Amino acid sequence: MKQTKIFLSAIALLLVGVVAFAFIQDDAIFLAYRVNPKELDVKLYWQDEHNQNFGSIQNLKQALAKNKKQLLFAMNGGMYKPGGPPQGLYIQNKITLSPLDTATANGNFYLKPNGVFYLTTDNTAAIRTTPNFKDNGKIKYATQSGPMLLIDGQIHPSFKEGSSNKNVRNGVGILPDGSILFVLSKQAINFYDFANYFK
C-alpha cells in the first residue's frame, strides 16, 4: 500500500533548534518551511505546565524562552472544539490526550479521507489516512485533521478546480527524503489550488 503524503492541518507545531537544518521559501502566495525532523526538534504543544491552553504562538514562544529554548517556526494547528481541546487524535510525549475520531459528520474535519500527521520516537515523520493509522506504541506526537490534500499523489477527489470556497490555509506534507514541508497561504485560496501547490 502506498504511503499517503499530504493533509490539511492546523498543527500546533514547534521547531526548536538551529536554523542550519531548515529552509524557508517565501513568495507572493505561500510561505513554506522545510525541515529534517532528525536534525531539528519538531514538537506539538497544547497546554502549559498548569494545564492552560497556550492560546497564542507568542505565549508559547515566551514559555519556551523561559526554558532557554528558541522557537524557530510555529504553525497554528489541529482542529479544536469550543474551549480549546483537540478534535480527534492528539498524542503528546507518547500519551494519548484525545482519541482518534472516526465518526461521520459535517465540516472540514470530516471531509474524508482525513488523516493523521505524526512523529515516531526515532523522529520519523509520517501521514496516514485515519483508517490506516495505528498507534504501535512508538508514536511520540500525533494530530488528526482533515481533509487529506493529496492521497498517493492525487488531489482529494472532493476538491473542485475554480471553487469559490477560499480561506487562508495551512498544511503539512512529507517529502521523498523524509523532511517535513509546512505551508501557509498568505492569501485566501481554495482547497484545490492549495493541494496543487503540494503536488
Backbone as a printed PyTorch tensor [residue, N CA C, xyz], in Angstrom:
tensor([[[  0.8350,  -1.1880,   0.0000],
         [  0.0000,   0.0000,   0.0000],
         [  0.8720,   1.2420,   0.0000]],

        [[  0.5930,   2.1910,  -0.8820],
         [  1.3960,   3.4000,  -0.9710],
         [  1.1570,   4.3000,   0.2360]],

        [[  2.2120,   5.0010,   0.6020],
         [  2.0920,   5.9280,   1.7310],
         [  1.3790,   7.1920,   1.2800]],

        [[  0.4280,   7.6450,   2.0620],
         [ -0.1990,   8.9280,   1.7870],
         [  0.7270,  10.0190,   2.2750]],

        [[  0.6780,  11.1800,   1.6510],
         [  1.7170,  12.1580,   1.8830],
         [  1.2680,  13.4820,   2.4920]],

        [[  0.1490,  14.0080,   2.1080],
         [ -0.1690,  15.3870,   2.4540],
         [ -1.5650,  15.4840,   3.0530]],

        [[ -1.7150,  16.3090,   4.0700],
         [ -3.0690,  16.5860,   4.5180],
         [ -3.1710,  17.9870,   5.0840]],

        [[ -4.3630,  18.5200,   5.0220],
         [ -4.6080,  19.8460,   5.5590],
         [ -4.5610,  19.7540,   7.0590]],

        [[ -3.9150,  20.7180,   7.6430],
         [ -3.7360,  20.6460,   9.0700],
         [ -3.6870,  22.0230,   9.6690]],

        [[ -3.7740,  22.0270,  10.9360],
         [ -3.5880,  23.2500,  11.6630],
         [ -2.7360,  22.9180,  12.8660]],

        [[ -1.7570,  22.1210,  12.6620],
         [ -0.9920,  21.5430,  13.7460],
         [ -0.3550,  22.5860,  14.6540]],

        [[ -0.4270,  22.3550,  15.9390],
         [  0.2720,  23.2250,  16.8760],
         [  1.7160,  22.7470,  16.9210]],

        [[  2.4850,  23.1800,  15.9470],
         [  3.8090,  22.6170,  15.7160],
         [  4.9040,  23.5670,  16.1090]],

        [[  5.9320,  23.0030,  16.7050],
         [  7.0850,  23.7680,  17.1050],
         [  8.3320,  23.1940,  16.5300]],

        [[  9.2160,  24.0410,  16.1310],
         [ 10.5410,  23.6070,  15.7430],
         [ 11.5180,  24.3400,  16.6410]],

        [[ 12.3130,  23.5860,  17.3550],
         [ 13.2480,  24.1960,  18.2830],
         [ 14.6340,  23.6690,  17.9420]],

        [[ 15.5730,  24.5600,  17.6930],
         [ 16.9180,  24.1090,  17.3690],
         [ 17.6880,  25.1610,  16.6080]],

        [[ 18.5300,  24.7200,  15.6840],
         [ 19.3490,  25.6640,  14.9400],
         [ 18.8510,  25.7910,  13.5150]],

        [[ 18.9570,  26.9930,  12.9830],
         [ 18.3980,  27.3000,  11.6720],
         [ 19.1030,  26.5500,  10.5450]],

        [[ 20.3200,  26.0900,  10.7750],
         [ 21.1070,  25.4750,   9.7140],
         [ 20.4020,  24.3040,   9.0430]],

        [[ 19.4650,  23.6710,   9.7140],
         [ 18.8250,  22.4850,   9.1640],
         [ 17.4360,  22.7750,   8.6170]],

        [[ 17.0860,  24.0330,   8.4830],
         [ 15.7670,  24.3980,   7.9840],
         [ 15.9090,  25.2320,   6.7160]],

        [[ 14.8510,  25.2490,   5.9180],
         [ 14.8450,  26.0230,   4.6880],
         [ 13.5010,  26.7320,   4.5820]],

        [[ 13.5480,  28.0210,   4.3630],
         [ 12.3200,  28.8160,   4.2410],
         [ 12.1890,  29.3210,   2.8150]],

        [[ 11.0110,  29.1400,   2.2270],
         [ 10.7210,  29.6960,   0.9130],
         [  9.5350,  30.6370,   1.0580]],

        [[  9.7030,  31.8550,   0.6020],
         [  8.6660,  32.8700,   0.7600],
         [  8.3790,  33.4760,  -0.6090]],

        [[  7.1520,  33.3520,  -1.0870],
         [  6.7860,  34.0110,  -2.3320],
         [  5.4960,  34.7940,  -2.1190]],

        [[  4.8970,  35.2560,  -3.1950],
         [  3.7330,  36.1320,  -3.0730],
         [  2.5170,  35.4280,  -2.4750]],

        [[  2.4160,  34.1100,  -2.6440],
         [  1.2240,  33.3910,  -2.2200],
         [  1.4830,  32.4700,  -1.0330]],

        [[  2.6600,  31.8480,  -0.9690],
         [  2.9270,  30.8340,   0.0540],
         [  4.1930,  31.1210,   0.8470]],

        [[  4.1390,  30.7210,   2.1020],
         [  5.3230,  30.6570,   2.9410],
         [  5.5290,  29.1810,   3.2480]],

        [[  6.6730,  28.6450,   2.8490],
         [  6.9530,  27.2220,   3.0540],
         [  8.1880,  27.0640,   3.9330]],

        [[  8.1150,  26.0990,   4.8470],
         [  9.2080,  25.8310,   5.7770],
         [  9.5100,  24.3490,   5.7150]],

        [[ 10.7250,  24.0340,   5.3100],
         [ 11.1470,  22.6360,   5.1500],
         [ 12.1480,  22.2920,   6.2390]],

        [[ 11.9550,  21.1440,   6.8780],
         [ 12.8260,  20.7790,   7.9930],
         [ 13.0580,  19.2700,   8.0240]],

        [[ 14.2640,  18.8910,   8.4190],
         [ 14.5960,  17.4900,   8.6290],
         [ 14.3190,  17.1640,  10.0930]],

        [[ 13.3320,  16.3180,  10.3930],
         [ 12.9720,  16.0600,  11.7950],
         [ 14.0320,  15.2790,  12.5670]],

        [[ 15.0100,  14.7410,  11.8670],
         [ 16.0870,  14.0340,  12.5590],
         [ 17.2020,  14.9860,  12.9870]],

        [[ 17.1260,  16.2280,  12.5070],
         [ 18.1640,  17.2010,  12.8410],
         [ 17.6330,  18.4000,  13.6190]],

        [[ 16.3270,  18.5130,  13.7080],
         [ 15.6900,  19.6210,  14.4080],
         [ 14.5510,  19.0740,  15.2480]],

        [[ 14.3280,  19.6440,  16.3920],
         [ 13.2790,  19.1970,  17.3060],
         [ 11.9190,  19.6740,  16.7930]],

        [[ 11.0600,  18.7690,  16.4230],
         [  9.7080,  19.0980,  15.9700],
         [  8.7510,  18.5600,  17.0310]],

        [[  7.9140,  19.4450,  17.5720],
         [  7.0320,  19.0420,  18.6700],
         [  5.6330,  19.6090,  18.4830]],

        [[  4.6850,  18.9800,  19.1570],
         [  3.3300,  19.5090,  19.2520],
         [  3.1350,  20.0320,  20.6700]],

        [[  2.4930,  21.1700,  20.7850],
         [  2.1700,  21.7440,  22.0940],
         [  0.6930,  22.0930,  22.1340]],

        [[  0.1160,  21.9510,  23.3200],
         [ -1.2880,  22.3030,  23.5110],
         [ -1.4460,  23.1320,  24.7800]],

        [[ -0.9400,  22.6180,  25.9010],
         [ -1.1180,  23.2970,  27.1810],
         [  0.2230,  23.4750,  27.8860]],

        [[  0.2470,  24.4400,  28.8060],
         [  1.4610,  24.6740,  29.5810],
         [  1.4940,  23.7610,  30.8090]],

        [[  2.4690,  23.9830,  31.6960],
         [  2.6300,  23.1120,  32.8690],
         [  1.4880,  23.2320,  33.8610]],

        [[  0.6260,  24.2550,  33.6980],
         [ -0.5440,  24.4330,  34.5640],
         [ -1.8280,  23.9630,  33.8810]],

        [[ -1.6840,  23.2120,  32.7870],
         [ -2.8180,  22.7000,  32.0020],
         [ -3.6910,  23.8060,  31.4220]],

        [[ -3.0650,  24.9370,  31.1300],
         [ -3.7570,  26.0450,  30.4680],
         [ -3.3550,  26.0610,  28.9960]],

        [[ -4.3370,  26.2810,  28.1110],
         [ -4.0200,  26.3870,  26.6860],
         [ -3.0370,  27.5250,  26.4720]],

        [[ -2.0470,  27.3140,  25.6100],
         [ -1.1190,  28.3950,  25.3120],
         [ -1.8580,  29.5840,  24.6980]],

        [[ -2.8130,  29.3060,  23.8410],
         [ -3.6690,  30.3670,  23.3260],
         [ -3.0870,  31.1900,  22.1970]],

        [[ -1.7670,  31.2830,  22.1190],
         [ -1.1300,  32.0320,  21.0410],
         [  0.3070,  31.5510,  20.8680]],

        [[  0.8250,  31.7850,  19.6900],
         [  2.2140,  31.4190,  19.4260],
         [  3.1440,  32.2700,  20.2790]],

        [[  2.7770,  33.5110,  20.5230],
         [  3.6030,  34.3820,  21.3660],
         [  3.7220,  33.8290,  22.7860]],

        [[  2.6180,  33.3470,  23.3410],
         [  2.6700,  32.7530,  24.6820],
         [  3.5860,  31.5370,  24.7060]],

        [[  3.5080,  30.7380,  23.6510],
         [  4.3650,  29.5640,  23.5550],
         [  5.8320,  29.9550,  23.4370]],

        [[  6.0940,  30.9460,  22.6190],
         [  7.4690,  31.4260,  22.4380],
         [  8.0610,  31.8850,  23.7660]],

        [[  7.2540,  32.6170,  24.5390],
         [  7.7250,  33.1030,  25.8380],
         [  7.9670,  31.9530,  26.8150]],

        [[  7.0850,  30.9590,  26.8060],
         [  7.2540,  29.8160,  27.7030],
         [  8.5200,  29.0390,  27.3600]],

        [[  8.7850,  28.8800,  26.0820],
         [  9.9990,  28.1830,  25.6690],
         [ 11.2470,  28.9730,  26.0420]],

        [[ 11.1720,  30.2810,  25.8600],
         [ 12.3300,  31.1360,  26.1850],
         [ 12.6840,  31.0310,  27.6670]],

        [[ 11.6750,  30.8830,  28.5190],
         [ 11.9410,  30.7350,  29.9600],
         [ 12.7280,  29.4620,  30.2390]],

        [[ 12.5560,  28.4720,  29.3570],
         [ 13.2920,  27.2100,  29.4960],
         [ 14.5280,  27.1640,  28.5980]],

        [[ 14.9500,  28.3730,  28.1500],
         [ 16.1590,  28.5070,  27.3310],
         [ 16.0890,  27.7420,  26.0100]],

        [[ 14.9030,  27.7540,  25.4200],
         [ 14.7170,  27.1590,  24.1020],
         [ 14.3000,  28.2430,  23.1220]],

        [[ 14.7900,  28.1200,  21.9000],
         [ 14.4910,  29.1120,  20.8730],
         [ 13.4700,  28.5630,  19.8870]],

        [[ 12.4010,  29.2900,  19.7000],
         [ 11.3820,  28.9130,  18.7230],
         [ 11.8090,  29.4170,  17.3500]],

        [[ 11.9600,  28.4980,  16.4020],
         [ 12.3440,  28.8830,  15.0490],
         [ 11.1400,  29.0670,  14.1410]],

        [[ 10.1330,  28.2360,  14.3490],
         [  8.9610,  28.2640,  13.4820],
         [  7.8070,  27.6410,  14.2370]],

        [[  6.6340,  28.2010,  14.1020],
         [  5.4390,  27.6050,  14.7030],
         [  4.2760,  27.8000,  13.7500]],

        [[  3.3900,  26.8530,  13.7570],
         [  2.2000,  26.9380,  12.9220],
         [  1.0070,  26.5470,  13.7740]],

        [[ -0.0060,  27.3790,  13.7660],
         [ -1.2230,  27.0400,  14.4860],
         [ -1.7430,  25.7250,  13.9360]],

        [[ -2.3510,  24.9330,  14.7780],
         [ -2.6480,  23.6450,  14.2450],
         [ -3.8170,  22.8830,  14.8040]],

        [[ -4.0340,  21.7540,  14.1860],
         [ -5.1140,  20.8640,  14.5510],
         [ -6.4650,  21.4930,  14.2950]],

        [[ -7.4560,  20.8040,  14.6630],
         [ -8.7900,  21.3850,  14.6990],
         [ -9.2500,  21.2180,  16.1330]],

        [[ -9.9450,  22.1990,  16.6290],
         [-10.2480,  22.2350,  18.0540],
         [-11.7220,  22.4440,  18.3100]],

        [[-12.1680,  21.8860,  19.4210],
         [-13.5470,  22.0540,  19.8740],
         [-13.6510,  23.3640,  20.6390]],

        [[-14.8850,  23.8370,  20.8880],
         [-15.0480,  25.0390,  21.7080],
         [-14.3340,  24.8830,  23.0530]],

        [[-13.5950,  25.8980,  23.4340],
         [-12.8430,  25.8360,  24.6830],
         [-11.4160,  25.3740,  24.4950]],

        [[-11.0920,  24.8310,  23.3050],
         [ -9.7060,  24.5260,  23.0020],
         [ -9.2380,  23.0960,  22.9800]],

        [[-10.0270,  22.0850,  23.4300],
         [ -9.4980,  20.7210,  23.3450],
         [ -9.4190,  20.2550,  21.8890]],

        [[ -8.4360,  19.4110,  21.5710],
         [ -8.2980,  18.9410,  20.1910],
         [ -9.5070,  18.1430,  19.7320]],

        [[ -9.8500,  18.3030,  18.4700],
         [-10.8640,  17.4600,  17.8560],
         [-10.1170,  16.2930,  17.2160]],

        [[-10.4500,  15.1040,  17.6210],
         [ -9.7560,  13.9440,  17.0810],
         [ -8.4740,  13.6440,  17.8220]],

        [[ -7.6790,  12.7810,  17.2300],
         [ -6.4790,  12.2720,  17.8830],
         [ -5.4650,  13.3560,  18.2010]],

        [[ -4.9530,  13.2970,  19.4110],
         [ -3.8380,  14.1590,  19.8000],
         [ -2.9560,  13.3660,  20.7590]],

        [[ -1.7100,  13.1420,  20.3520],
         [ -0.7250,  12.4400,  21.1780],
         [  0.4240,  13.3950,  21.4550]],

        [[  0.8180,  13.4810,  22.7050],
         [  1.9330,  14.3350,  23.1010],
         [  2.8310,  13.5460,  24.0530]],

        [[  4.1060,  13.4460,  23.7050],
         [  5.0640,  12.6750,  24.5120],
         [  4.5810,  11.2440,  24.7650]],

        [[  4.0570,  10.6180,  23.7150],
         [  3.5780,   9.2220,  23.7250],
         [  2.3050,   9.0160,  24.5350]],

        [[  1.6850,  10.0970,  25.0110],
         [  0.4400,   9.9840,  25.7880],
         [ -0.7260,  10.4610,  24.9250]],

        [[ -1.7390,   9.6190,  24.7700],
         [ -2.9260,   9.9980,  24.0040],
         [ -3.8210,  10.8690,  24.8840]],

        [[ -3.9300,  12.1340,  24.5170],
         [ -4.7380,  13.0870,  25.2780],
         [ -6.1330,  13.2540,  24.6880]],

        [[ -6.3040,  12.8280,  23.4320],
         [ -7.6160,  12.8530,  22.7770],
         [ -7.6490,  11.6850,  21.7930]],

        [[ -8.7300,  10.8960,  21.7740],
         [ -8.7580,   9.6820,  20.9470],
         [ -9.0230,   9.9680,  19.4710]],

        [[ -8.6930,   8.9910,  18.6430],
         [ -8.9620,   9.0570,  17.2090],
         [-10.4650,   9.1910,  16.9780]],

        [[-10.8570,  10.0860,  16.0870],
         [-12.2610,  10.3220,  15.7700],
         [-12.5500,   9.7360,  14.3900]],

        [[-13.3460,   8.6740,  14.3490],
         [-13.6780,   8.0230,  13.0760],
         [-15.1450,   8.2340,  12.6800]],

        [[-15.7910,   9.1840,  13.3450],
         [-17.2150,   9.4440,  13.0860],
         [-17.4280,  10.0560,  11.6990]],

        [[-18.6650,  10.0610,  11.2860],
         [-19.0820,  10.7350,  10.0580],
         [-19.9620,  11.9100,  10.4470]],

        [[-19.5980,  13.0890,   9.9600],
         [-20.3570,  14.3010,  10.2900],
         [-20.0290,  15.3620,   9.2520]],

        [[-20.5420,  16.5630,   9.4560],
         [-20.3030,  17.6690,   8.5350],
         [-19.0760,  18.4690,   8.9580]],

        [[-18.5580,  19.2620,   8.0330],
         [-17.4220,  20.1390,   8.3230],
         [-16.1280,  19.6110,   7.7310]],

        [[-15.1260,  20.5090,   7.6260],
         [-13.8500,  20.1560,   7.0040],
         [-13.1700,  18.9720,   7.6810]],

        [[-13.2750,  18.8890,   9.0090],
         [-12.6070,  17.8000,   9.7200],
         [-13.0680,  16.4430,   9.1890]],

        [[-14.3440,  16.3410,   8.8640],
         [-14.9440,  15.0690,   8.4570],
         [-14.9870,  14.8710,   6.9450]],

        [[-14.3450,  15.7550,   6.1880],
         [-14.2840,  15.5810,   4.7410],
         [-13.2880,  14.4510,   4.4550]],

        [[-13.8120,  13.2770,   4.1940],
         [-12.9740,  12.0800,   4.1090],
         [-12.4430,  11.8490,   2.6990]],

        [[-11.2320,  11.2960,   2.6160],
         [-10.4210,  10.8660,   3.7530],
         [ -9.7290,  12.0300,   4.4530]],

        [[ -9.7970,  11.9690,   5.7900],
         [ -8.9810,  12.8690,   6.5880],
         [ -7.7860,  12.0620,   7.0840]],

        [[ -6.9250,  12.6740,   7.8870],
         [ -5.7190,  11.9300,   8.2220],
         [ -5.0520,  12.3350,   9.5130]],

        [[ -3.9230,  11.6920,   9.7600],
         [ -3.1340,  11.8990,  10.9710],
         [ -1.6910,  12.1780,  10.5680]],

        [[ -1.1490,  13.2700,  11.0810],
         [  0.2770,  13.5670,  10.9590],
         [  0.9220,  13.1460,  12.2660]],

        [[  2.0610,  12.4530,  12.1860],
         [  2.6930,  12.0030,  13.4230],
         [  4.2070,  11.9250,  13.2980]],

        [[  4.8360,  11.9020,  14.4600],
         [  6.2780,  11.7320,  14.5770],
         [  6.5390,  10.5450,  15.4840]],

        [[  7.4590,   9.6790,  15.0780],
         [  7.7760,   8.4990,  15.8610],
         [  8.9040,   8.7980,  16.8540]],

        [[  9.1740,   7.8310,  17.7070],
         [ 10.2180,   8.0130,  18.7220],
         [ 11.6050,   8.1300,  18.1020]],

        [[ 11.7790,   7.6810,  16.8430],
         [ 13.0680,   7.8670,  16.1780],
         [ 13.0560,   9.0850,  15.2470]],

        [[ 12.0710,   9.9840,  15.4680],
         [ 11.9590,  11.2600,  14.7500],
         [ 11.7100,  11.0890,  13.2490]],

        [[ 10.9340,  10.0860,  12.9060],
         [ 10.4670,   9.9250,  11.5380],
         [  9.0670,  10.5210,  11.4540]],

        [[  8.8380,  11.3650,  10.4550],
         [  7.5220,  11.9780,  10.2610],
         [  6.7340,  11.1750,   9.2390]],

        [[  5.4300,  11.0930,   9.4430],
         [  4.5780,  10.3480,   8.5200],
         [  3.1610,  10.8940,   8.5540]],

        [[  2.4190,  10.5660,   7.5230],
         [  0.9990,  10.9110,   7.4270],
         [  0.2570,   9.6720,   6.9530]],

        [[ -0.8610,   9.3780,   7.5920],
         [ -1.7110,   8.2590,   7.1960],
         [ -3.1620,   8.7330,   7.1700]],

        [[ -3.9530,   8.1180,   6.3070],
         [ -5.3880,   8.3720,   6.3910],
         [ -5.8650,   7.8220,   7.7310]],

        [[ -6.9280,   8.3810,   8.2510],
         [ -7.4300,   7.9680,   9.5680],
         [ -7.6410,   6.4540,   9.6710]],

        [[ -8.2810,   5.7910,   8.6850],
         [ -8.4800,   4.3360,   8.8270],
         [ -7.1670,   3.5470,   8.8350]],

        [[ -6.1090,   4.1060,   8.2520],
         [ -4.8370,   3.3930,   8.1630],
         [ -3.8690,   3.7240,   9.2950]],

        [[ -4.2680,   4.6030,  10.2000],
         [ -3.3760,   4.9580,  11.3000],
         [ -3.4950,   3.9480,  12.4330]],

        [[ -2.3460,   3.4900,  12.9220],
         [ -2.3000,   2.5860,  14.0720],
         [ -1.2170,   3.0810,  15.0240]],

        [[ -1.5450,   3.1750,  16.2900],
         [ -0.5530,   3.5440,  17.3010],
         [  0.1560,   2.2700,  17.7500]],

        [[  1.3990,   2.1290,  17.3300],
         [  2.1670,   0.9240,  17.6550],
         [  3.0100,   1.0950,  18.9240]],

        [[  2.7440,   2.1660,  19.6750],
         [  3.4980,   2.4240,  20.8950],
         [  4.7630,   3.2360,  20.6630]],

        [[  5.0590,   3.5430,  19.3910],
         [  6.2540,   4.3190,  19.0680],
         [  5.9050,   5.6820,  18.4910]],

        [[  4.6660,   6.1300,  18.7380],
         [  4.2240,   7.4460,  18.2560],
         [  4.4960,   8.4680,  19.3530]],

        [[  5.3840,   9.4090,  19.0650],
         [  5.7520,  10.4230,  20.0530],
         [  4.7660,  11.5960,  20.0350]],

        [[  4.4140,  12.0550,  18.8360],
         [  3.4540,  13.1520,  18.6640],
         [  2.5190,  12.7990,  17.5170]],

        [[  1.2590,  13.1800,  17.6370],
         [  0.3090,  12.9630,  16.5430],
         [ -0.8360,  13.9380,  16.6530]],

        [[ -1.3440,  14.3460,  15.5090],
         [ -2.5430,  15.1770,  15.4680],
         [ -3.3860,  14.7460,  14.2700]],

        [[ -4.6730,  14.6270,  14.4980],
         [ -5.6170,  14.2620,  13.4340],
         [ -6.2350,  15.5340,  12.8800]],

        [[ -6.3760,  15.5740,  11.5940],
         [ -7.0160,  16.7170,  10.9720],
         [ -7.5820,  16.2700,   9.6360]],

        [[ -8.0400,  17.2050,   8.8870],
         [ -8.5710,  16.8250,   7.5960],
         [ -8.9420,  18.0450,   6.8010]],

        [[ -9.1880,  17.8740,   5.5680],
         [ -9.0710,  16.6410,   4.8050],
         [ -7.6470,  16.4240,   4.2890]],

        [[ -7.3520,  15.2200,   3.8110],
         [ -6.1050,  14.9790,   3.1090],
         [ -6.0990,  15.8890,   1.8820]],

        [[ -4.9460,  16.4380,   1.5490],
         [ -4.8320,  17.2450,   0.3300],
         [ -4.4790,  16.3630,  -0.8670]],

        [[ -3.4870,  15.5010,  -0.6590],
         [ -3.0980,  14.5350,  -1.6810],
         [ -3.1920,  13.1400,  -1.0910]],

        [[ -3.6570,  12.2080,  -1.8910],
         [ -3.6780,  10.8020,  -1.4980],
         [ -2.9620,  10.0430,  -2.6020]],

        [[ -1.8230,   9.4430,  -2.2620],
         [ -0.9880,   8.7400,  -3.2390],
         [ -0.7110,   9.6190,  -4.4610]],

        [[ -0.4350,  10.8910,  -4.1980],
         [ -0.0550,  11.8150,  -5.2610],
         [ -1.2030,  12.4400,  -6.0250]],

        [[ -2.4340,  12.0840,  -5.6830],
         [ -3.5980,  12.6190,  -6.3860],
         [ -4.3740,  13.5780,  -5.4800]],

        [[ -4.8700,  14.6530,  -6.0660],
         [ -5.6340,  15.6440,  -5.3140],
         [ -6.9340,  15.0180,  -4.7960]],

        [[ -7.2730,  15.3530,  -3.5770],
         [ -8.5000,  14.8470,  -2.9210],
         [ -9.6770,  14.9380,  -3.9010]],

        [[-10.4290,  13.8570,  -4.0880],
         [-11.4920,  13.8420,  -5.0960],
         [-12.6320,  14.8240,  -4.8540]],

        [[-12.7720,  15.3240,  -3.6210],
         [-13.8480,  16.2810,  -3.3430],
         [-13.4750,  17.7190,  -3.6990]],

        [[-12.2030,  17.9740,  -3.9770],
         [-11.7750,  19.3360,  -4.2840],
         [-12.1080,  19.6700,  -5.7330]],

        [[-12.6360,  20.8520,  -5.9560],
         [-13.0370,  21.2790,  -7.2940],
         [-12.1940,  22.4530,  -7.7670]],

        [[-11.6350,  22.3100,  -8.9610],
         [-10.8700,  23.4050,  -9.5510],
         [-11.7920,  24.6030,  -9.7460]],

        [[-11.3220,  25.7930,  -9.3810],
         [-12.1270,  27.0110,  -9.5170],
         [-13.1270,  27.2250,  -8.3990]],

        [[-13.0850,  26.4060,  -7.3490],
         [-14.0150,  26.5480,  -6.2250],
         [-13.9080,  27.9380,  -5.5990]],

        [[-15.0530,  28.4770,  -5.1930],
         [-15.0720,  29.7950,  -4.5440],
         [-14.9040,  29.6770,  -3.0260]],

        [[-14.7290,  28.4610,  -2.5170],
         [-14.5190,  28.2280,  -1.0840],
         [-13.0700,  28.5640,  -0.7360]],

        [[-12.8170,  29.8370,  -0.5000],
         [-11.4430,  30.2970,  -0.2820],
         [-11.2370,  30.7600,   1.1540]],

        [[-10.1210,  30.3540,   1.7100],
         [ -9.6970,  30.7800,   3.0430],
         [ -8.1810,  30.7720,   3.0950]],

        [[ -7.6240,  31.4750,   4.0760],
         [ -6.1950,  31.3400,   4.3530],
         [ -6.0150,  29.9560,   4.9520]],

        [[ -5.0560,  29.1780,   4.4440],
         [ -4.9350,  27.7790,   4.8430],
         [ -3.4990,  27.4330,   5.2190]],

        [[ -3.3600,  26.3680,   6.0110],
         [ -2.0280,  25.8210,   6.2580],
         [ -2.1050,  24.3120,   6.1640]],

        [[ -0.9620,  23.7110,   5.8440],
         [ -0.9190,  22.2690,   5.6600],
         [  0.4800,  21.7330,   5.8630]],

        [[  0.5790,  20.4300,   5.8360],
         [  1.8630,  19.7730,   6.0560],
         [  1.9770,  18.5730,   5.1230]],

        [[  3.1970,  18.3260,   4.6590],
         [  3.4600,  17.1760,   3.8120],
         [  4.8050,  16.5590,   4.1350]],

        [[  5.0060,  15.3400,   3.6850],
         [  6.2760,  14.6460,   3.8510],
         [  6.9080,  14.5220,   2.4710]],

        [[  8.1260,  15.0320,   2.3230],
         [  8.8250,  14.9750,   1.0490],
         [  9.5330,  13.6250,   0.8860]],

        [[  9.9160,  13.2810,  -0.3410],
         [ 10.5300,  11.9630,  -0.5810],
         [ 11.7620,  11.6720,   0.2790]],

        [[ 12.4910,  12.7090,   0.6910],
         [ 13.6840,  12.4810,   1.5220],
         [ 13.3540,  12.3760,   3.0140]],

        [[ 12.0590,  12.4130,   3.3540],
         [ 11.6390,  12.2980,   4.7490],
         [ 11.5350,  13.6100,   5.4840]],

        [[ 11.9260,  14.7060,   4.8420],
         [ 11.7860,  16.0040,   5.5020],
         [ 10.3220,  16.4380,   5.4700]],

        [[  9.9920,  17.3630,   6.3670],
         [  8.6110,  17.8370,   6.5120],
         [  8.4960,  19.1880,   5.8230]],

        [[  7.4170,  19.3820,   5.0870],
         [  7.1430,  20.6590,   4.4530],
         [  5.8770,  21.2440,   5.0690]],

        [[  6.0410,  22.3860,   5.7380],
         [  4.9110,  23.1310,   6.2910],
         [  4.6290,  24.2960,   5.3550]],

        [[  3.3580,  24.5000,   5.0170],
         [  2.9980,  25.5690,   4.0890],
         [  1.8470,  26.3760,   4.6540]],

        [[  1.9850,  27.7010,   4.5740],
         [  0.9080,  28.6190,   4.9500],
         [  0.6080,  29.4870,   3.7390]],

        [[ -0.6670,  29.6310,   3.4040],
         [ -1.0180,  30.5380,   2.3130],
         [ -1.0800,  31.9600,   2.8690]],

        [[ -0.6260,  32.9030,   2.0900],
         [ -0.6010,  34.3080,   2.5220],
         [ -1.8540,  35.0490,   2.0760]],

        [[ -2.7230,  34.3380,   1.3810],
         [ -3.9940,  34.9040,   0.9430],
         [ -5.0190,  33.7820,   0.8850]],

        [[ -6.2710,  34.1590,   0.7550],
         [ -7.3310,  33.1510,   0.6820],
         [ -7.1510,  32.3000,  -0.5740]],

        [[ -7.3120,  30.9960,  -0.4020],
         [ -7.0980,  30.0640,  -1.5130],
         [ -8.0600,  28.8860,  -1.3330]],

        [[ -8.4660,  28.2700,  -2.4480],
         [ -9.3590,  27.1170,  -2.3100],
         [ -8.5480,  25.8400,  -2.0850]],

        [[ -9.2230,  24.7660,  -1.6770],
         [ -8.5430,  23.5060,  -1.3920],
         [ -7.7940,  22.9760,  -2.6190]],

        [[ -8.4170,  23.0730,  -3.7880],
         [ -7.8030,  22.5080,  -4.9930],
         [ -6.4570,  23.1610,  -5.2770]],

        [[ -6.4300,  24.4850,  -5.2570],
         [ -5.1810,  25.1910,  -5.5610],
         [ -4.1300,  24.9530,  -4.4800]],

        [[ -4.5690,  24.8170,  -3.2360],
         [ -3.6370,  24.5470,  -2.1480],
         [ -3.0240,  23.1520,  -2.3360]],

        [[ -3.8710,  22.1720,  -2.6290],
         [ -3.3800,  20.8090,  -2.8580],
         [ -2.4570,  20.7650,  -4.0780]],

        [[ -2.7880,  21.5350,  -5.0870],
         [ -1.9740,  21.5530,  -6.2980],
         [ -0.5810,  22.0980,  -6.0370]],

        [[ -0.4650,  23.0400,  -5.0950],
         [  0.8560,  23.5520,  -4.7140],
         [  1.7000,  22.4130,  -4.1490]],

        [[  1.1330,  21.6100,  -3.2680],
         [  1.8640,  20.4860,  -2.6980],
         [  2.2210,  19.4710,  -3.7930]],

        [[  1.3010,  19.2390,  -4.7220],
         [  1.5640,  18.2720,  -5.7800],
         [  2.7330,  18.7170,  -6.6510]]])
